[in-house]
Amino acid sequence: MTLRSLFLLVSLALCAPLSAHAIEFSAQELARAATLQKKLLTLDSHLDTPANFHREGFDIQQRHDHNALSQVDLPRMVDGALDGGFWAIYTDQGDRSPAAHQHDRDAGLLRLMEIREMLAAHPETFALALTAADAARIKAAGKRVVYISMENASPLVDDPTLLSFYHQAGLRLLSTVHFANNEFADSATDTKGAEWKGLSPAGKALVDEAVRLGIVIDQSHASDAVFDDLIQRMPVPFVLSHSSAKAIYNHPRNLDDVRLKQLAKAGGVIQVNAYGGYLIDTGKNAARTQAEDALMKQIGADYDDLSMAQGVQLKQGLAEIDQRLPLRKATLDDFFAHFEHILGVVGPEHVGIGLDWDGGGGLTDLQDVSDLPKITAWLLRKGYTEKQIAGIWGGNLLRVLQQAQDHANKK
């Protein structure tokens, strides 16, 4: 089982009772929010859903409720008024051997192919977006928006020139690193600590090439030193596609207020996430880890190889573990604590939504994309204007994409 799988298992166990203080919305509030969302362009900056495209039994057109593997499909996108977003090419970090680099190269290309195959199979409901303006055009045509992103640049280590190919194939958002350091950058969570003290020489070259091509840089998962390098190096704004506030929960994946203000000053955007382990201390312990390992052995497959039928087994098994070895589960209250703090620090023009669906995101009272109007209802309750909410739900992120592409087109 990979390190990523362990994190996923913690966050996907969403069966515990809600907090006694869970935020509630009236039917009228939710109806108003859903109506507004349907009018606005509603995008999420970090959808790990392509990780499901190869799974036996998964169909993006069909509903996959009550499954630990799936939080995003077309029926629930419709219910939650989600127009689409950035669909991630994710590659788990290997051991950084030459063989691992080649494996990562091939895995990234395979995931890209799977995204393009999904688009080709469903041209009536999904469409590839390449420019900032494409999203509104695709929504107007009654389709869902697919921008392509890459989480962890390890697929490019073996051959960095592949970035140009990915760009031609639709890549518009790129992060350098994930849970562990790689050849491009230091991770915020590598237990070995810093290797490059920010971006490596190869990482700086990769960032420069991405800027030249008009690809937006994503700082999520990278260390604070990488953030500092990007602030100094980037001629255009960058984003954090799924991150939260260090002032609310002091996790290395979160951003402190000083850097939040630097991001806003540079024109960047932070997309607030809903990954429980980054919002609160869940109290994960060795007994819980052992129980999850035993469950995976009982199911008989690595997380990445599970079928959708096994995803139902996983959901049921995690619910049983919750009864024996409960963890604290993040709620909308926890999410809104981060969200409100960040909005207060940088203003609504520099905030967006990146909930990490199908990658560990989700809350006890926000379990899949069908629940998204709850966020809009909260924004309306807090008095944010329609224009501000439109920015948060996609306009701010698309503004950064437009700036990146305008800069690239000047050359």
N, C-alpha and C positions, 0 to 999 in steps of 0.2 A: 504494500500500500504506500502511495506517495505521501509526502508531507502535505501536499494540497488536499488529498483525500481526507486526511485527518481533520484539517480545518473545515472542510465541507461537512463532514459528519457532525461536528459540533453545531454548526449553524443550521443544518437542515432538520434538526430534531425540534420541531415547532409544535409539539403536542401538549405542552404544559399549560395549566390554566392561566388565564390572563391575570395580570396584576390587579389588585383591588382598586388601584388608582388609574386604570387604563383610560385613555382619552376616548370619548364617545362623540359621535356626530348624529344629528337627527336625519331622518329620511329626506327632509327638505334641503338640508345643507348638502347632503351627498348628491341629490338630484341636481341642485344648482351647480355644484362642482363638476359633475359629469357633463352637463350641458356646456359649460364653459370649456372644458377640456376638448370636447368634440369640435368646438369652434377653433381653438388654438392648435398650433403645431406642437404636439407632445412627443418629446424624444427622451430616451434614456441613453446616457453616454457609455454604459458598460453592460452589454448583454453577452453572457457566456453561453448562450443557447446553441451556438454551433457545435459545442461539445456533445450535444445530443443527436446531431444529424446522422451519425453513423450507427446509433443504437438500434438494435432489433426492436421493432414495435413502435418507434417514434415516427409521428407524422405531424408536421408543423400545422397542418390544416385541422387536426383533430384535438379535442380537449383531453388533457392528461392530469385531471385532478387526482388528489390523494396519492401522489407519487413523489418520492423523495428526490427524484432526478429532474423534475420539470416544474418550472414556474412561468414559462412563457410559451404560448402557442397562439394561433390566430384567434380562436374563440375567446380566450381570456384577454388578448389584446383588444379585441372589440369591446368586451365588457368594461375594461379599464380605460378605454379611450386612449390607448398607447399607439401612436402612429408609427413607431419604430425607433431607430437609434443606431448606435455603433455596435456591430456584431463582431465579437472578438475572435481572432486567431490566437488561441492560447497554447503554449508549449511548456510542459513541465520542465523544470531545470534538471538537466542530467549531470553527470560527474565531470563534465568539461574535458573529457578525453577526446581525441580525434574521432573516435567512433561515435561518441555522444553528440559531437557537433554535427556529424553527418546525419545522425538520427533526427536531431532537432531540425536540421534543414529540410529533411523529407517530411517530417511531421507538420511543419508549418505550411509547406506546399500542399499537402494533403488536405489540411483544414481549409485553406483557401479554395481548393477545388470543391470541397463539400459545400461551402457557402455559394459558390457560383452554380453548382448543380441544383441547389435548392431554388435559387432564383430562376434557373432555366425550367425547372419543373413546375413552377407556380407563377408564370408571368402575369396572370390575371389578378393576383393578390399581393405580390411583392415586387419591388423594383430597386435596382441599384442606383444609389445616389453618388455623384462624383463631385458636385459643386455645392456650395452653400444654398444656392437657389433651387437646386433639384428637389429638396425636401418638400417645399410648398407645392411644387408642380406635381410631385408624386401623390401627395395627399389629395390635391384637387382632382386627380384621376381616380380616386377611390382605392388606392393601393397603400401598402405599408412600406416604410422607408428602410432601406438597408445600406448604411454606410459600413465600410469594412475597417476594422482596427486590428492592431497587433499588440497583445499583452505579453511582454517579455520578448526582447529582440534576439534571443538565442538562435532562432532559425537563420539569422543573418551572419552568425559568427563564421561559419564555414566559408561563406562567400558574401561579403557585404554588398557586392554589386547587385545582388538579387533585389535590393531595395527598389531599384528602378523598375524591375519586372513587377514587383508587388504594387507599385504605384500605378503602373499601366493597367493592372488587373483590378484596381479600385481602392487600394489602401490609402486612407486619409488621416489616420491617427496612429501614433507609434509610441509605445513605452519602451524604455531601455532594458528593464530588469524586472524580476519578480521576487520570490521569497529569499533567494540566495544571490550572492554576487555572481556576475558573469564577466565576460571579456570587455563589456562596454561600460559597466557602472557598478557602484556599490548598492546593495539592497538595504532597505531600512530594517530588515529583520534577519539578516545573516548572523547567526550566533558566533561566527568567527570574527566579526567586526569588520572594519573598513579594510579594503584591499587597495583601492585607488584614491581614497580621500575625495570621492566625487566621481566625475566622469573619467574614464581612462582615455589615453590618446585615441584609441579606436572609437571610443564612445563620442568624443568630440567630433571626430570626422563623420561619424554616422549622423549626429545631430545636424551638422552643417549640410550634409547631403539631403537630409529630410527637409530642411528649410529651403534649400535650393529647389526641391521638387514641389514644395507647397504642402507638405505633410505636417500636420499639427503634432507637436511633442506632448506626451502625457507623462507627468512626473509621478503618478501614483506608484507605490511600491518602492520607489527609489529613496535613497537616504537624503537627509537634510543637506548634506554637502553637494549632492547632485542638484538639488533645488538651487543652491547658491551658485553653482556653475552655470545653470541655465539662466538665472537672472542676469549674470554677467555676460553671457555669451549670445543669448538669443536676440535677434533684431526684430522679432515678432513675439506676440504673447504666446504662452503655453497654458495647458490645462492640467488639472488633476481629475482624472475621469471617475474615480470612486475613492474618496478620502473624507476624513472628518476632522474634528477639532481637538487638538492636544489639550487645550484648556479645560475641556469637559472630561476627557479620559486620556491619560498620559500614556498613549501607545505610540511606538516609534513610527507606525504607519500614518499617524495623524499629523496635522500641521499646526505649529504654534502661531500665536497672534501676530508676532513680528513678521513672520514669513507670509501669513495671509495678507497683511497690508502691503508687503512688497509685491505679491502676486497681483493684487488689485491695481497698484500703481503702475505695473507693467502692462496692464490691460488683460490679465489672465482671468481664468474662471476655475473655481473649485466645484466639482460635482459631488454633492454630499451622498454618502453611501449608507447602506442598511445592513452591513455585515456585523452581526452581533458582537463578535470578538474584538472589533475595533470601536464599538460604541460603549461597552461596559466590560468589567471583569466578570466573566461567566463562571469562574470557579472551577475550571477544568482541572482534573486530577488524574493520577495514574490509574486508579480503579476504573474511571470512566473510559480512559483510553483502552485499557485491556478489554473492557466489555465491548467496545466498538470493534476492536480487532477480532474478537471472538465472533461477533455477528457477521463480519465480512467473510471469515473463514467458513461459517455455517452456510452463507449464501453461495460461496464457492467461486467468486470472481473478483478481480481487481475492480476498483471503483470505475475506472475508465472503460471497462469492458462489460459493465452491467447492462442487461436488457431492460426494457421498460417494465416487464413483468417482475424482474428482480428489484426494480425500483419500488414497487408496491411492497415487496417483502422488506426492503430496507426501511421504508416508512413505518411499517408495523413493528419491526424489530427495535427501531429507535424509540418508538412510543413506549415499548415495554421497558427499555433501559431507563427511560425518563422516570418511570415509576420507582425503580430501584435506586438509581443514582442520578437524581435530578441536578441539573445545572440551572443557574439563573439565565433566563431567556430575555433578550432585548425586546423592548416594546416600542410602539410609536412614541411614547413619552420620552424614551431614551434617544430615539432618532431626532425628535423635535428639539431636544435640549441642544444637540450639536447643530442642527439646522438653524435654530434661532440665534445661537451664539455667533455662528459664521455670518449670518445675515446682518447682525448688529456690527460686526467688525468691518466687513467689506462692502455692505450694501447689496441690494438685489441685482445690481448690474453685473456682479461678479460671482454669482452663485447659480448652480444648476443641480440636476438630479442624475446620479449614477448609482443605482441601488445594488449592483452586483448580482442580478438575477441569474439563476442557474450556475452561480459560482460561489455560493455560500451565503448570499444575501437573503433577506427576509426576516420578518418579525412575527411575534406571536399574533399580532393583530394587523399584519400586512404580509400575508403569506405568499401572494403571487401578484401578477400585474393587474388582475381584476380589481384589486383594492386601491389602485392609484388615486381615484377621486378623493380619498381621505386626505391626501397631501394637499390637493387643491382646496378642499374644504377648510383645512387649517389655515392656508394662506389667505383665503377670503375672510375667515374669522378674525385674522390678525390685521385686516385692513389693507392688504396689498392690492394694488390696482390691477386691472386686466393687462395693461402694458407690462407691468413688473412681473406678473405671473407668466405672461408669454415669454419674457426673457428667461425666467428661471426654467421653464419647461422646454427650452431649446434655442431661443433667440440669442442668448449670450454665447452659447457654444458655437452656433453657426456664425456669429460675428467674428470669433477667433479663427474659424476655418476660412472665412472670407478674407481676413487680413493676411493669413498665411498664403493663400492663393494669389492675392493681389501682389504681395511681395515677390513671389516666385515669377509672376508674369511680367514684372518690371524688367527682368533681366533678358 
